[in-house]
């Protein structure tokens, strides 16, 4: 499975951004489609998850602000980020989990600053 993320950039506090991830290869093997982020000097943490049934999970820090969605046929998933805060600044990674492995896309930088 290969992953390609896009959509990062600079946004002011309170603004919105949409990240997208496109999967190729054996996309039917993907069980979970995740978004992680890593801020400078911090560990990489999961932000949001969506499974093949559409069930979602979010980190407490982004609940009610971020929304994850997926298109199983196209092998894409998105992260809608609203009410962005400076502490949301990080490199965001899309990640796919199959039964046996986890795959990572390249990171996309999100900077929230005035």
TIMI-2910 file (N, C-alpha, C, CB; in pm, 1 decimal, decimal comma, always signed):
<rs>
+----------+----------+----------+----------+----------+----------+----------+----------+----------+----------+----------+----------+------+
!      n_x !      n_y !      n_z !     ca_x !     ca_y !     ca_z !      c_x !      c_y !      c_z !     cb_x !     cb_y !     cb_z ! resn !
+----------+----------+----------+----------+----------+----------+----------+----------+----------+----------+----------+----------+------+
!    +84,7 !   -118,9 !     +0,0 !     +0,0 !     +0,0 !     +0,0 !    +88,7 !   +124,5 !     +0,0 !    -96,0 !     +0,3 !   +122,9 !  Unk !
!    +58,5 !   +215,2 !    -89,6 !   +131,3 !   +342,8 !    -94,7 !    +32,1 !   +455,1 !    -62,3 !   +198,9 !   +365,3 !   -236,5 !  Unk !
!    +82,0 !   +552,1 !    +10,9 !     -4,6 !   +661,1 !    +56,0 !    +54,2 !   +794,8 !    +15,6 !    -24,8 !   +655,8 !   +208,1 !  Unk !
!    -33,1 !   +885,7 !    -25,8 !     +9,2 !  +1019,8 !    -65,4 !    -82,7 !  +1120,7 !     +2,1 !     +6,9 !  +1036,8 !   -221,0 !  Unk !
!    -24,8 !  +1199,0 !    +91,5 !   -101,9 !  +1300,1 !   +163,5 !    -83,3 !  +1437,1 !   +100,3 !    -60,9 !  +1303,9 !   +311,0 !  Unk !
!   -184,6 !  +1521,4 !   +117,6 !   -178,3 !  +1658,0 !    +66,3 !   -270,1 !  +1747,0 !   +146,8 !   -215,6 !  +1662,9 !    -82,7 !  Unk !
!   -253,2 !  +1878,8 !   +131,1 !   -347,0 !  +1973,2 !   +188,8 !   -296,0 !  +2057,7 !   +302,2 !   -461,9 !  +1902,1 !   +234,4 !  Unk !
!   -172,3 !  +2037,7 !   +344,8 !   -120,8 !  +2119,0 !   +453,7 !    -95,8 !  +2262,2 !   +410,1 !     +6,4 !  +2058,8 !   +508,0 !  Unk !
!    -61,2 !  +2345,9 !   +507,5 !    -32,1 !  +2484,5 !   +476,4 !    -36,5 !  +2571,3 !   +599,5 !   -128,2 !  +2536,3 !   +373,9 !  Unk !
!    -36,5 !  +2701,0 !   +575,0 !    -40,8 !  +2800,0 !   +682,1 !   -182,9 !  +2853,4 !   +694,5 !    +59,7 !  +2915,7 !   +655,7 !  Unk !
!   -232,7 !  +2856,4 !   +817,4 !   -368,1 !  +2905,8 !   +842,2 !   -367,3 !  +2984,9 !   +971,4 !   -471,2 !  +2788,9 !   +849,2 !  Unk !
!   -455,6 !  +3082,9 !   +979,4 !   -465,8 !  +3161,9 !  +1100,5 !   -546,1 !  +3088,8 !  +1206,7 !   -528,7 !  +3296,6 !  +1070,6 !  Unk !
!   -523,1 !  +3119,0 !  +1332,3 !   -604,9 !  +3057,8 !  +1438,3 !   -753,7 !  +3080,3 !  +1412,0 !   -566,4 !  +3115,3 !  +1576,5 !  Unk !
!   -829,9 !  +2974,3 !  +1434,2 !   -972,4 !  +2979,3 !  +1405,9 !  -1008,1 !  +2938,1 !  +1264,5 !  -1023,1 !  +3116,0 !  +1431,1 !  Unk !
!   -908,9 !  +2921,0 !  +1181,0 !   -933,1 !  +2884,3 !  +1041,7 !   -951,3 !  +2735,2 !  +1022,3 !   -820,1 !  +2932,0 !   +956,1 !  Unk !
!   -962,4 !  +2696,9 !   +895,8 !   -988,1 !  +2557,5 !   +860,5 !   -892,0 !  +2511,3 !   +752,5 !  -1132,9 !  +2539,3 !   +813,9 !  Unk !
!   -867,8 !  +2382,3 !   +751,1 !   -789,9 !  +2316,7 !   +646,4 !   -846,5 !  +2177,9 !   +624,6 !   -638,7 !  +2310,1 !   +683,4 !  Unk !
!   -824,1 !  +2127,7 !   +504,1 !   -866,0 !  +1991,4 !   +472,0 !   -745,5 !  +1914,5 !   +421,2 !   -981,0 !  +1990,6 !   +366,7 !  Unk !
!   -714,7 !  +1805,4 !   +487,7 !   -608,6 !  +1715,6 !   +444,2 !   -670,7 !  +1597,6 !   +371,4 !   -522,9 !  +1667,6 !   +564,3 !  Unk !
!   -599,9 !  +1550,7 !   +269,9 !   -645,8 !  +1434,3 !   +194,7 !   -534,5 !  +1332,9 !   +184,4 !   -694,5 !  +1474,5 !    +54,9 !  Unk !
!   -573,3 !  +1207,8 !   +176,2 !   -477,5 !  +1099,2 !   +159,8 !   -530,6 !  +1003,9 !    +54,8 !   -451,7 !  +1025,3 !   +294,1 !  Unk !
!   -447,2 !   +972,5 !    -41,4 !   -484,2 !   +879,1 !   -147,1 !   -402,4 !   +753,1 !   -131,0 !   -463,0 !   +941,0 !   -287,6 !  Unk !
!   -469,8 !   +639,6 !   -129,6 !   -401,8 !   +510,6 !   -118,4 !   -399,8 !   +442,2 !   -254,0 !   -470,8 !   +420,5 !    -13,1 !  Unk !
!   -292,3 !   +369,6 !   -280,4 !   -282,5 !   +287,9 !   -400,8 !   -222,7 !   +154,0 !   -362,8 !   -197,1 !   +358,1 !   -510,5 !  Unk !
!   -233,4 !    +60,0 !   -453,7 !   -188,9 !    -75,3 !   -423,4 !   -304,7 !   -158,5 !   -372,2 !    -75,4 !    -73,4 !   -321,0 !  Unk !
!   -278,3 !   -243,1 !   -275,3 !   -380,1 !   -333,4 !   -222,6 !   -469,8 !   -261,2 !   -122,2 !   -314,4 !   -455,8 !   -156,8 !  Unk !
!   -548,7 !   -167,6 !   -172,1 !   -630,9 !    -85,0 !    -82,3 !   -742,4 !   -164,2 !    -15,5 !   -690,9 !    +30,9 !   -159,0 !  Unk !
!   -783,6 !   -274,3 !    -74,1 !   -890,0 !   -353,5 !    -12,9 !   -844,6 !   -419,8 !   +116,3 !   -939,0 !   -459,0 !   -110,2 !  Unk !
!   -713,1 !   -424,8 !   +139,7 !   -661,6 !   -484,4 !   +262,6 !   -661,9 !   -386,6 !   +379,4 !   -521,5 !   -535,8 !   +240,0 !  Unk !
!   -692,5 !   -260,4 !   +352,1 !   -688,2 !   -159,1 !   +457,3 !   -807,2 !   -174,1 !   +551,0 !   -686,0 !    -18,1 !   +396,5 !  Unk !
!   -778,8 !   -181,5 !   +679,2 !   -883,9 !   -191,2 !   +780,5 !   -908,9 !    -55,1 !   +844,7 !   -846,2 !   -294,8 !   +888,1 !  Unk !
!   -800,5 !     +9,7 !   +883,9 !   -809,9 !   +140,2 !   +948,4 !   -736,7 !   +244,6 !   +864,9 !   -752,1 !   +135,0 !  +1091,5 !  Unk !
!   -798,6 !   +360,4 !   +855,0 !   -734,9 !   +474,6 !   +792,2 !   -718,2 !   +578,9 !   +900,9 !   -818,2 !   +529,6 !   +670,2 !  Unk !
!   -594,3 !   +613,8 !   +929,5 !   -563,5 !   +699,3 !  +1044,1 !   -494,2 !   +827,6 !  +1000,3 !   -476,0 !   +624,3 !  +1144,3 !  Unk !
!   -505,8 !   +925,6 !  +1086,6 !   -424,4 !  +1046,7 !  +1076,9 !   -346,4 !  +1060,9 !  +1206,9 !   -512,8 !  +1173,9 !  +1049,4 !  Unk !
!   -216,8 !  +1081,7 !  +1193,6 !   -128,2 !  +1108,1 !  +1305,9 !    -70,6 !  +1247,8 !  +1288,4 !    -14,8 !  +1000,9 !  +1315,9 !  Unk !
!    -16,1 !  +1300,5 !  +1395,2 !    +57,7 !  +1425,2 !  +1384,1 !   +175,7 !  +1423,6 !  +1480,2 !    -33,9 !  +1545,7 !  +1412,3 !  Unk !
!   +276,7 !  +1499,9 !  +1441,9 !   +396,7 !  +1509,2 !  +1524,3 !   +441,2 !  +1654,1 !  +1528,2 !   +510,1 !  +1417,5 !  +1470,0 !  Unk !
!   +434,2 !  +1712,1 !  +1647,0 !   +479,8 !  +1848,8 !  +1667,5 !   +629,5 !  +1845,6 !  +1699,2 !   +399,2 !  +1918,7 !  +1782,0 !  Unk !
!   +697,9 !  +1956,0 !  +1678,5 !   +842,3 !  +1959,7 !  +1705,5 !   +874,3 !  +1918,5 !  +1848,9 !   +897,4 !  +2099,8 !  +1678,6 !  Unk !
!   +966,0 !  +1824,4 !  +1861,5 !  +1007,7 !  +1779,8 !  +1993,4 !   +912,2 !  +1687,1 !  +2063,8 !  +1030,1 !  +1895,1 !  +2077,6 !  Unk !
!   +805,8 !  +1646,5 !  +1994,8 !   +705,8 !  +1559,4 !  +2057,9 !   +692,1 !  +1428,7 !  +1980,3 !   +568,8 !  +1630,9 !  +2066,5 !  Unk !
!   +626,1 !  +1333,6 !  +2043,6 !   +603,2 !  +1205,5 !  +1978,8 !   +491,0 !  +1216,2 !  +1876,1 !   +570,1 !  +1098,2 !  +2082,7 !  Unk !
!   +487,2 !  +1119,5 !  +1787,0 !   +380,5 !  +1110,9 !  +1687,8 !   +257,3 !  +1049,1 !  +1754,0 !   +425,5 !  +1027,1 !  +1563,4 !  Unk !
!   +147,7 !  +1117,0 !  +1747,9 !    +25,5 !  +1072,2 !  +1813,5 !    -89,0 !  +1061,0 !  +1713,7 !    -12,4 !  +1167,5 !  +1926,7 !  Unk !
!   -177,8 !   +967,8 !  +1739,4 !   -294,3 !   +952,7 !  +1654,0 !   -391,7 !  +1067,0 !  +1679,1 !   -362,6 !   +816,8 !  +1678,1 !  Unk !
!   -445,0 !  +1119,7 !  +1570,9 !   -541,1 !  +1228,4 !  +1577,3 !   -683,2 !  +1176,9 !  +1550,9 !   -504,1 !  +1338,1 !  +1476,4 !  Unk !
!   -695,1 !  +1093,5 !  +1449,6 !   -827,7 !  +1045,1 !  +1410,7 !   -814,9 !   +911,9 !  +1339,9 !   -899,7 !  +1147,3 !  +1320,2 !  Unk !
!   -921,2 !   +834,7 !  +1348,4 !   -925,5 !   +702,3 !  +1285,4 !  -1065,7 !   +678,6 !  +1229,1 !   -886,9 !   +589,9 !  +1387,6 !  Unk !
!  -1067,8 !   +610,2 !  +1115,2 !  -1194,3 !   +563,6 !  +1061,3 !  -1172,8 !   +423,0 !  +1009,2 !  -1247,7 !   +658,3 !   +949,3 !  Unk !
!  -1268,8 !   +333,8 !  +1037,0 !  -1251,6 !   +194,8 !   +992,9 !  -1338,8 !   +168,3 !   +869,4 !  -1287,8 !    +95,4 !  +1107,9 !  Unk !
!  -1336,5 !    +44,5 !   +824,5 !  -1407,4 !     +9,5 !   +701,5 !  -1557,8 !    +25,4 !   +713,3 !  -1375,3 !   -131,8 !   +662,6 !  Unk !
!  -1607,7 !    +26,8 !   +836,7 !  -1752,1 !    +42,4 !   +857,6 !  -1791,9 !   +187,7 !   +876,8 !  -1796,7 !    -38,5 !   +977,9 !  Unk !
!  -1692,8 !   +276,0 !   +878,3 !  -1721,3 !   +416,9 !   +899,0 !  -1717,7 !   +461,8 !  +1043,2 !  -1852,4 !   +448,2 !   +843,0 !  Unk !
!  -1683,7 !   +372,0 !  +1134,0 !  -1671,9 !   +411,0 !  +1274,3 !  -1548,0 !   +496,3 !  +1293,5 !  -1666,8 !   +287,1 !  +1366,0 !  Unk !
!  -1562,1 !   +599,8 !  +1375,3 !  -1452,7 !   +695,0 !  +1392,1 !  -1410,3 !   +707,4 !  +1538,8 !  -1493,7 !   +831,7 !  +1337,9 !  Unk !
!  -1285,9 !   +746,3 !  +1555,9 !  -1232,8 !   +778,9 !  +1687,6 !  -1144,3 !   +901,8 !  +1673,5 !  -1153,4 !   +658,6 !  +1748,9 !  Unk !
!  -1145,2 !   +983,8 !  +1777,6 !  -1067,7 !  +1106,6 !  +1775,5 !   -990,1 !  +1123,7 !  +1906,1 !  -1159,2 !  +1227,0 !  +1751,5 !  Unk !
!   -876,3 !  +1187,9 !  +1895,6 !   -805,9 !  +1230,0 !  +2015,8 !   -890,4 !  +1336,0 !  +2085,6 !   -663,2 !  +1284,5 !  +1982,2 !  Unk !
!   -884,5 !  +1337,4 !  +2216,6 !   -965,4 !  +1434,3 !  +2292,7 !   -937,0 !  +1577,8 !  +2250,4 !   -939,1 !  +1419,1 !  +2442,5 !  Unk !
!   -813,1 !  +1603,9 !  +2213,5 !   -772,4 !  +1740,1 !  +2181,7 !   -836,2 !  +1793,4 !  +2053,4 !   -622,7 !  +1746,3 !  +2169,7 !  Unk !
!   -890,8 !  +1704,5 !  +1970,1 !   -946,7 !  +1750,0 !  +1842,9 !  -1095,5 !  +1717,4 !  +1829,0 !   -870,2 !  +1687,6 !  +1728,1 !  Unk !
!  -1152,9 !  +1650,9 !  +1927,2 !  -1295,5 !  +1618,9 !  +1919,7 !  -1377,3 !  +1744,7 !  +1900,4 !  -1341,5 !  +1545,1 !  +2045,7 !  Unk !
!  -1480,1 !  +1733,5 !  +1818,1 !  -1572,6 !  +1842,8 !  +1786,6 !  -1510,3 !  +1949,8 !  +1697,9 !  -1622,1 !  +1906,4 !  +1913,9 !  Unk !
!  -1383,9 !  +1933,3 !  +1660,5 !  -1320,4 !  +2027,9 !  +1568,1 !  -1276,6 !  +1960,5 !  +1438,7 !  -1200,5 !  +2093,7 !  +1634,7 !  Unk !
!  -1233,5 !  +1835,8 !  +1448,8 !  -1184,6 !  +1762,1 !  +1333,1 !  -1284,8 !  +1654,4 !  +1294,2 !  -1046,8 !  +1699,9 !  +1362,1 !  Unk !
!  -1294,8 !  +1627,7 !  +1164,8 !  -1382,5 !  +1522,1 !  +1114,3 !  -1308,0 !  +1440,5 !  +1009,9 !  -1512,9 !  +1581,7 !  +1054,4 !  Unk !
!  -1308,1 !  +1308,9 !  +1029,5 !  -1242,7 !  +1219,4 !   +934,0 !  -1350,1 !  +1150,1 !   +851,1 !  -1152,1 !  +1114,8 !  +1006,9 !  Unk !
!  -1321,9 !  +1133,7 !   +723,0 !  -1414,1 !  +1063,4 !   +634,4 !  -1333,4 !   +980,2 !   +536,3 !  -1507,3 !  +1162,8 !   +559,5 !  Unk !
!  -1400,5 !   +884,2 !   +471,1 !  -1328,6 !   +799,6 !   +377,3 !  -1418,4 !   +760,1 !   +261,3 !  -1274,9 !   +675,2 !   +447,5 !  Unk !
!  -1353,8 !   +729,7 !   +150,7 !  -1421,7 !   +675,4 !    +33,8 !  -1356,7 !   +541,3 !     +5,9 !  -1413,0 !   +772,4 !    -91,1 !  Unk !
!  -1424,8 !   +434,3 !    +43,7 !  -1366,8 !   +300,6 !    +30,4 !  -1339,2 !   +263,2 !   -115,3 !  -1459,2 !   +197,9 !    +92,8 !  Unk !
!  -1423,4 !   +309,6 !   -204,6 !  -1406,5 !   +274,0 !   -345,1 !  -1283,0 !   +342,8 !   -403,0 !  -1532,0 !   +312,0 !   -426,1 !  Unk !
!  -1266,7 !   +470,3 !   -371,8 !  -1154,1 !   +545,3 !   -425,9 !  -1027,2 !   +524,7 !   -345,9 !  -1187,2 !   +691,6 !   -430,7 !  Unk !
!  -1038,4 !   +469,1 !   -225,6 !   -919,7 !   +451,4 !   -142,4 !   -862,6 !   +583,2 !    -94,2 !   -814,4 !   +375,8 !   -218,2 !  Unk !
!   -951,4 !   +675,0 !    -59,8 !   -907,0 !   +805,3 !     -9,0 !   -971,0 !   +831,9 !   +126,2 !   -941,9 !   +918,8 !   -108,7 !  Unk !
!   -905,6 !   +910,7 !   +206,4 !   -968,6 !   +961,5 !   +326,0 !   -921,6 !  +1102,8 !   +353,5 !   -939,4 !   +871,2 !   +444,7 !  Unk !
!  -1008,1 !  +1177,4 !   +419,8 !   -987,1 !  +1318,5 !   +442,3 !   -995,4 !  +1352,1 !   +590,1 !  -1087,8 !  +1399,6 !   +364,2 !  Unk !
!   -932,6 !  +1462,6 !   +625,9 !   -941,1 !  +1515,2 !   +761,0 !   -978,6 !  +1662,3 !   +749,6 !   -806,4 !  +1495,6 !   +839,6 !  Unk !
!  -1101,7 !  +1692,2 !   +787,2 !  -1147,9 !  +1829,7 !   +791,2 !  -1112,6 !  +1887,5 !   +928,0 !  -1301,5 !  +1838,9 !   +763,4 !  Unk !
!  -1036,7 !  +1996,4 !   +926,8 !   -990,8 !  +2055,4 !  +1052,5 !  -1047,8 !  +2196,4 !  +1064,0 !   -834,6 !  +2057,6 !  +1060,5 !  Unk !
!  -1127,5 !  +2217,1 !  +1166,2 !  -1189,9 !  +2347,6 !  +1190,1 !  -1143,2 !  +2404,6 !  +1323,4 !  -1344,0 !  +2336,0 !  +1187,9 !  Unk !
!  -1167,4 !  +2533,1 !  +1340,2 !  -1132,3 !  +2601,8 !  +1465,7 !   -988,6 !  +2570,4 !  +1505,3 !  -1228,8 !  +2560,9 !  +1579,5 !  Unk !
!   -899,3 !  +2581,7 !  +1410,6 !   -759,9 !  +2543,6 !  +1434,6 !   -694,7 !  +2634,5 !  +1537,0 !   -680,5 !  +2547,0 !  +1304,6 !  Unk !
!   -607,4 !  +2572,8 !  +1615,7 !   -536,8 !  +2641,0 !  +1722,4 !   -386,6 !  +2632,9 !  +1695,6 !   -572,4 !  +2579,8 !  +1860,5 !  Unk !
!   -308,6 !  +2723,5 !  +1751,7 !   -163,3 !  +2715,2 !  +1734,4 !   -106,9 !  +2580,0 !  +1778,0 !    -95,6 !  +2826,2 !  +1812,7 !  Unk !
!   -166,4 !  +2519,0 !  +1877,1 !   -117,4 !  +2389,4 !  +1924,5 !   -148,7 !  +2274,6 !  +1828,4 !   -177,1 !  +2359,1 !  +2059,8 !  Unk !
!   -224,6 !  +2302,2 !  +1723,0 !   -246,9 !  +2202,6 !  +1618,4 !   -131,4 !  +2200,4 !  +1517,5 !   -379,1 !  +2230,8 !  +1546,3 !  Unk !
!    -39,4 !  +2294,1 !  +1530,7 !    +75,4 !  +2298,5 !  +1440,2 !   +157,7 !  +2171,0 !  +1453,5 !   +163,1 !  +2422,2 !  +1469,1 !  Unk !
!   +177,4 !  +2104,7 !  +1340,9 !   +249,4 !  +1976,7 !  +1340,3 !   +263,1 !  +1928,4 !  +1196,7 !   +175,9 !  +1869,7 !  +1427,7 !  Unk !
!   +344,3 !  +1826,4 !  +1181,3 !   +345,1 !  +1750,7 !  +1056,5 !   +239,9 !  +1641,3 !  +1070,6 !   +488,2 !  +1690,4 !  +1024,8 !  Unk !
!   +148,7 !  +1636,3 !   +976,7 !    +39,7 !  +1539,3 !   +978,3 !    +70,9 !  +1425,8 !   +881,1 !    -95,1 !  +1607,0 !   +942,1 !  Unk !
!    +47,5 !  +1303,4 !   +927,8 !    +74,4 !  +1184,1 !   +848,0 !    -53,4 !  +1102,7 !   +832,0 !   +185,6 !  +1098,5 !   +912,9 !  Unk !
!    -79,3 !  +1057,5 !   +711,6 !   -184,4 !   +957,8 !   +696,6 !   -120,1 !   +820,2 !   +710,2 !   -259,0 !   +972,8 !   +559,1 !  Unk !
!   -197,8 !   +727,8 !   +760,7 !   -146,2 !   +594,0 !   +787,2 !   -256,7 !   +493,5 !   +765,0 !    -90,0 !   +582,7 !   +930,6 !  Unk !
!   -221,1 !   +383,3 !   +705,6 !   -316,6 !   +276,5 !   +680,1 !   -273,5 !   +150,4 !   +753,8 !   -329,5 !   +249,3 !   +528,9 !  Unk !
!   -369,5 !    +88,0 !   +817,6 !   -339,9 !    -34,4 !   +890,2 !   -414,1 !   -150,0 !   +824,2 !   -379,0 !    -21,4 !  +1039,9 !  Unk !
!   -335,5 !   -253,9 !   +784,8 !   -395,1 !   -376,9 !   +735,4 !   -390,7 !   -479,5 !   +847,6 !   -321,4 !   -429,0 !   +607,9 !  Unk !
!   -421,9 !   -600,8 !   +817,6 !   -419,9 !   -704,0 !   +921,8 !   -277,7 !   -724,3 !   +974,6 !   -476,2 !   -837,3 !   +867,2 !  Unk !
!   -179,5 !   -706,1 !   +886,3 !    -42,5 !   -743,6 !   +922,5 !    +54,2 !   -626,8 !   +936,9 !    +10,7 !   -836,9 !   +820,8 !  Unk !
!    +22,8 !   -513,5 !   +872,1 !   +122,0 !   -406,9 !   +866,8 !    +57,4 !   -269,2 !   +879,0 !   +201,5 !   -415,8 !   +737,4 !  Unk !
!   +142,0 !   -172,3 !   +910,1 !   +103,1 !    -32,1 !   +906,2 !   +187,3 !    +37,3 !   +800,6 !   +120,2 !    +35,7 !  +1045,6 !  Unk !
!   +119,7 !   +117,1 !   +721,1 !   +185,6 !   +192,6 !   +615,8 !   +173,0 !   +341,2 !   +645,3 !   +125,7 !   +158,7 !   +477,5 !  Unk !
!   +275,3 !   +415,4 !   +601,9 !   +278,0 !   +559,1 !   +627,3 !   +291,1 !   +636,0 !   +496,7 !   +393,2 !   +595,2 !   +722,0 !  Unk !
!   +222,6 !   +748,1 !   +492,2 !   +244,3 !   +842,7 !   +385,4 !   +349,3 !   +943,3 !   +427,9 !   +113,8 !   +912,7 !   +347,1 !  Unk !
!   +388,2 !  +1028,2 !   +334,2 !   +480,9 !  +1133,8 !   +372,3 !   +403,8 !  +1238,3 !   +452,1 !   +549,3 !  +1197,6 !   +246,9 !  Unk !
!   +466,9 !  +1312,5 !   +532,2 !   +400,6 !  +1411,2 !   +614,5 !   +363,7 !  +1535,8 !   +536,7 !   +487,4 !  +1447,7 !   +730,1 !  Unk !
!   +263,3 !  +1605,6 !   +588,6 !   +227,2 !  +1735,0 !   +532,8 !   +218,4 !  +1833,4 !   +649,1 !    +91,9 !  +1727,9 !   +452,3 !  Unk !
!   +286,0 !  +1946,8 !   +634,3 !   +298,9 !  +2041,5 !   +744,6 !   +177,1 !  +2131,1 !   +754,3 !   +424,3 !  +2125,8 !   +728,0 !  Unk !
!   +124,4 !  +2139,2 !   +875,6 !    +16,2 !  +2232,6 !   +907,1 !    +69,5 !  +2332,4 !  +1008,8 !   -111,2 !  +2157,8 !   +962,0 !  Unk !
!    +63,7 !  +2459,2 !   +974,6 !   +109,6 !  +2564,6 !  +1063,4 !     -6,6 !  +2657,7 !  +1093,8 !   +228,1 !  +2642,4 !  +1001,2 !  Unk !
!    -37,5 !  +2671,1 !  +1221,9 !   -145,7 !  +2759,6 !  +1264,4 !    -82,4 !  +2878,8 !  +1335,0 !   -248,4 !  +2685,2 !  +1358,2 !  Unk !
!    -87,7 !  +2991,7 !  +1269,8 !    -20,2 !  +3109,1 !  +1322,5 !    -80,1 !  +3235,4 !  +1263,2 !   +129,9 !  +3102,6 !  +1293,9 !  Unk !
!    -79,0 !  +3341,1 !  +1342,4 !   -125,7 !  +3469,8 !  +1291,8 !     -8,9 !  +3550,6 !  +1237,5 !   -198,6 !  +3548,4 !  +1402,0 !  Unk !
+----------+----------+----------+----------+----------+----------+----------+----------+----------+----------+----------+----------+------+
</rs>
